Amino acid sequence: MNNFKKHAHALILMIDEILKEKGKSRYWLSKQTGISQGQLSQYFNLDVTPGLDVYLKLLHTLDVIIFFEDKENDTDLAKLFNQAMDALGRRNNKLRNN
């Protein structure tokens, strides 16, 4: 199994644990996201690897925020994030600028 698959599997398993921690069911997640229970089962059984859009939808539904970290610490990720949000016109005024 390549590294991408390993990380993808780890992420979906983490999402499953978050669901349990929050006391939510896969049925609830299906209803909230519009993703069928069968499709969710394929993701959580590691039969199918979801795309980034699906991960983001699942995490958003669970009110989970993800962030990026620069291992070499030579990139101002907060600045780049703010620039991207501004360019998209999606800056949430409730969020502070980093």
Steps between C-alpha positions, in 0.01 A plus 500: 500500500641840406531793741204682349270203570637465853433865576158487335406196707628663818291809432176312439559289811560820698173640369327181615648546848386864507150383413504260795646762734224743406234231547393521137415209272592432142129526426504855640809582294331365190193715556706812574733466202272345239752218454321165490550256785635248251763743375598594855534131584737457207712787633502381862568138398797630298359356178494839327723802559297821499618814329610812683157656448340214693749525788435872524123447495521238775727714717290812446186309598673388819618857574862392479763745382815376333823689460828471320844500654824568320754249633791715388335813643609713204154592368252740658196274465271737690581779255443271201170381648381857550598588144311199365189582704511864388546396136195275528300769675430248772651673801272436794490827693472303822848357447800700604776564250803285581 
